[in-house]
Amino acid sequence: PCALYIAADGEEAEIAAMAMAADLRGEGFAAESGLMGLPVSEQLACAERLGARFTMALDADCLAAGRAEIRDTATGETFETAFGEALSRFFYDRQILELTGALEGLPLGPELGE
């Protein structure tokens, strides 16, 4: 499934979204950028159809600030993050949280063999 779908508003944001998605894919995360020329609302509808876990909407203001909000599509919770390594770190941290949550309650210590 798609971990992050990046919707973009404007040509500069579209180029940045494609680069960010490619960088994240290079690190092993399933990331997609929006379809060029479509309104952000339609791109986010595509994200929903793809089952994206998180979405991000990029525009000129986000690019100028070097930050954007990531929205958890399951909970609606939003997280602000910088681009580059901070964006990658966000997804590494999420993987760790999900793995630790999945392991919660399992006997992983010496008591396993008892």
Residue frames as qw, qx, qy, qz and C-alpha x, y, z in Angstrom:
[[0.000, 0.884, 0.467, 0.000, 0.00, 0.00, 0.00],
 [0.315, 0.675, -0.025, 0.666, 0.94, 3.62, -0.48],
 [0.503, -0.385, -0.462, 0.621, 2.61, 5.10, 2.60],
 [0.064, -0.604, -0.125, 0.784, 2.52, 8.73, 1.41],
 [0.404, 0.629, 0.528, 0.402, 0.65, 10.46, -1.37],
 [0.245, -0.426, -0.042, 0.870, 1.91, 13.97, -2.10],
 [0.319, 0.794, 0.499, 0.137, -0.63, 16.29, -3.74],
 [0.411, -0.216, 0.102, 0.880, 0.81, 19.40, -5.35],
 [0.224, 0.884, 0.378, -0.159, -0.58, 22.80, -6.24],
 [0.164, 0.926, -0.244, -0.236, 1.42, 24.46, -9.00],
 [0.803, 0.506, -0.301, 0.094, 4.24, 23.44, -11.31],
 [0.134, 0.633, -0.635, 0.422, 7.06, 24.09, -8.83],
 [0.615, -0.305, 0.555, -0.468, 5.26, 22.05, -6.17],
 [0.949, 0.234, 0.009, -0.210, 4.62, 19.24, -8.67],
 [0.604, 0.573, -0.502, 0.236, 8.34, 19.00, -9.44],
 [0.153, -0.511, 0.667, -0.520, 9.19, 19.00, -5.72],
 [0.819, -0.115, 0.334, -0.451, 6.51, 16.35, -5.02],
 [0.906, 0.355, -0.227, -0.043, 7.93, 14.06, -7.70],
 [0.373, 0.573, -0.612, 0.397, 11.44, 14.46, -6.26],
 [0.422, -0.408, 0.580, -0.564, 10.27, 13.82, -2.68],
 [0.928, 0.042, 0.150, -0.337, 8.31, 10.73, -3.71],
 [0.787, 0.464, -0.388, 0.120, 11.33, 9.40, -5.64],
 [0.076, 0.570, -0.653, 0.493, 13.62, 10.00, -2.63],
 [0.647, -0.263, 0.492, -0.519, 11.24, 8.16, -0.30],
 [0.954, 0.227, -0.055, -0.187, 10.88, 5.27, -2.75],
 [0.542, 0.580, -0.547, 0.268, 14.67, 5.10, -2.86],
 [0.146, -0.420, 0.708, -0.549, 14.60, 4.53, 0.90],
 [0.138, -0.092, -0.986, 0.014, 12.06, 1.75, 0.57],
 [0.260, 0.392, 0.571, -0.673, 8.82, 3.63, 1.29],
 [0.257, 0.502, 0.734, 0.378, 5.83, 3.44, -1.04],
 [0.001, 0.611, 0.182, -0.771, 5.30, 7.07, -2.04],
 [0.386, 0.538, 0.603, 0.445, 3.40, 8.63, -4.93],
 [0.035, -0.294, -0.040, 0.954, 3.06, 12.17, -6.19],
 [0.463, 0.566, 0.463, -0.501, -0.17, 13.64, -7.50],
 [0.563, 0.460, 0.561, 0.396, -1.27, 13.67, -11.10],
 [0.251, -0.179, 0.114, 0.945, 0.02, 16.81, -12.75],
 [0.144, -0.184, -0.384, -0.893, -2.52, 19.50, -13.48],
 [0.435, -0.535, -0.699, -0.189, -5.30, 18.11, -11.30],
 [0.326, -0.722, 0.131, -0.596, -6.72, 20.22, -8.47],
 [0.003, 0.366, -0.809, 0.459, -5.43, 19.23, -5.03],
 [0.672, -0.044, 0.424, -0.606, -8.89, 17.99, -4.01],
 [0.891, 0.315, -0.187, -0.269, -8.93, 15.52, -6.93],
 [0.445, 0.489, -0.711, 0.241, -5.38, 14.40, -6.13],
 [0.273, -0.284, 0.719, -0.572, -6.39, 13.73, -2.53],
 [0.847, 0.118, 0.155, -0.495, -9.37, 11.73, -3.80],
 [0.747, 0.430, -0.507, -0.017, -6.85, 9.62, -5.79],
 [0.075, 0.440, -0.767, 0.460, -4.87, 9.14, -2.58],
 [0.632, -0.112, 0.487, -0.592, -7.99, 7.82, -0.87],
 [0.897, 0.290, -0.118, -0.311, -8.66, 5.39, -3.72],
 [0.570, 0.487, -0.632, 0.196, -5.07, 4.16, -3.49],
 [0.813, -0.499, -0.299, 0.038, -5.46, 3.62, 0.23],
 [0.390, 0.544, -0.374, 0.642, -2.63, 6.01, 1.12],
 [0.584, -0.453, -0.554, 0.383, -1.79, 5.89, 4.83],
 [0.249, -0.635, -0.139, 0.718, -0.61, 9.51, 4.85],
 [0.441, 0.737, 0.344, 0.380, -1.13, 12.51, 2.59],
 [0.345, -0.495, -0.017, 0.797, 0.72, 15.77, 2.16],
 [0.392, 0.838, 0.349, 0.147, -0.42, 18.80, 0.17],
 [0.527, -0.254, 0.122, 0.802, 2.39, 20.96, -1.22],
 [0.289, 0.903, 0.285, 0.141, 2.09, 24.53, -2.43],
 [0.428, 0.665, -0.177, 0.586, 4.39, 27.53, -2.88],
 [0.407, -0.770, 0.236, -0.431, 4.09, 28.50, 0.81],
 [0.936, -0.308, 0.163, 0.038, 5.20, 25.04, 1.93],
 [0.809, 0.363, -0.022, 0.462, 8.14, 25.12, -0.45],
 [0.125, 0.786, -0.196, 0.573, 9.20, 28.56, 0.80],
 [0.594, -0.660, 0.294, -0.355, 8.99, 27.38, 4.42],
 [0.328, 0.419, -0.844, 0.062, 10.66, 24.03, 3.70],
 [0.200, 0.022, 0.863, -0.463, 7.92, 22.33, 5.74],
 [0.517, -0.149, -0.481, -0.693, 4.52, 20.75, 5.25],
 [0.613, -0.189, 0.535, -0.551, 1.83, 18.93, 7.18],
 [0.287, 0.063, -0.928, -0.228, 1.42, 15.19, 6.81],
 [0.655, -0.163, 0.171, -0.718, -2.09, 13.92, 7.51],
 [0.164, -0.059, 0.980, -0.096, -2.78, 10.44, 8.85],
 [0.442, -0.092, -0.501, -0.739, -5.73, 9.30, 6.74],
 [0.481, -0.289, -0.827, 0.029, -6.86, 6.79, 9.38],
 [0.354, -0.519, -0.572, 0.528, -7.03, 9.19, 12.33],
 [0.119, 0.913, 0.268, 0.284, -7.04, 12.66, 10.76],
 [0.552, -0.721, 0.056, 0.415, -4.08, 13.58, 12.95],
 [0.536, 0.805, -0.086, 0.238, -1.58, 15.97, 11.35],
 [0.735, -0.451, 0.107, 0.496, 2.17, 16.22, 11.80],
 [0.297, 0.938, -0.163, -0.075, 4.35, 19.07, 10.62],
 [0.828, -0.235, 0.303, 0.410, 7.70, 18.04, 9.21],
 [0.050, 0.754, -0.405, -0.515, 10.57, 19.55, 7.30],
 [0.842, 0.483, -0.169, -0.167, 11.61, 18.14, 3.95],
 [0.373, 0.617, -0.677, 0.151, 14.63, 15.96, 3.24],
 [0.338, 0.145, -0.876, 0.313, 15.99, 13.82, 6.05],
 [0.315, -0.007, 0.551, -0.773, 13.24, 14.90, 8.44],
 [0.747, 0.164, -0.154, -0.626, 10.61, 13.53, 6.06],
 [0.654, 0.210, -0.727, -0.015, 12.43, 10.20, 5.81],
 [0.082, 0.154, -0.776, 0.607, 12.84, 10.13, 9.61],
 [0.588, -0.021, 0.202, -0.783, 9.07, 10.60, 9.98],
 [0.856, 0.137, -0.327, -0.377, 8.45, 7.36, 8.08],
 [0.500, 0.236, -0.775, 0.306, 11.25, 5.42, 9.81],
 [0.173, -0.149, 0.616, -0.754, 9.79, 6.49, 13.16],
 [0.737, 0.033, 0.011, -0.675, 6.29, 5.40, 12.08],
 [0.766, 0.187, -0.606, -0.106, 7.60, 1.97, 11.09],
 [0.263, 0.196, -0.778, 0.536, 9.25, 1.57, 14.48],
 [0.425, -0.077, 0.401, -0.808, 6.05, 2.62, 16.27],
 [0.820, 0.099, -0.221, -0.519, 3.98, 0.15, 14.25],
 [0.660, 0.211, -0.711, 0.122, 6.45, -2.68, 14.86],
 [0.055, 0.168, -0.719, 0.672, 6.65, -1.99, 18.58],
 [0.602, -0.024, 0.199, -0.773, 2.87, -1.83, 18.77],
 [0.828, 0.146, -0.434, -0.323, 2.60, -5.17, 16.99],
 [0.550, 0.200, -0.742, 0.327, 5.06, -6.73, 19.43],
 [0.309, -0.401, 0.409, -0.760, 3.38, -5.35, 22.54],
 [0.805, -0.200, 0.268, -0.489, 2.35, -8.12, 24.89],
 [0.903, 0.261, -0.342, -0.005, 4.42, -10.82, 23.19],
 [0.753, -0.592, 0.226, 0.176, 6.91, -12.67, 25.38],
 [0.619, 0.730, -0.231, 0.172, 10.27, -11.61, 23.96],
 [0.160, -0.759, 0.573, -0.264, 12.58, -12.06, 26.93],
 [0.062, 0.324, -0.933, 0.142, 14.06, -15.05, 28.75],
 [0.558, 0.081, 0.608, -0.559, 10.56, -16.11, 29.78],
 [0.652, 0.387, -0.380, -0.530, 10.03, -17.36, 26.22],
 [0.512, 0.255, -0.820, -0.025, 11.70, -20.66, 26.98],
 [0.207, -0.163, 0.749, -0.608, 10.10, -21.14, 30.38]]
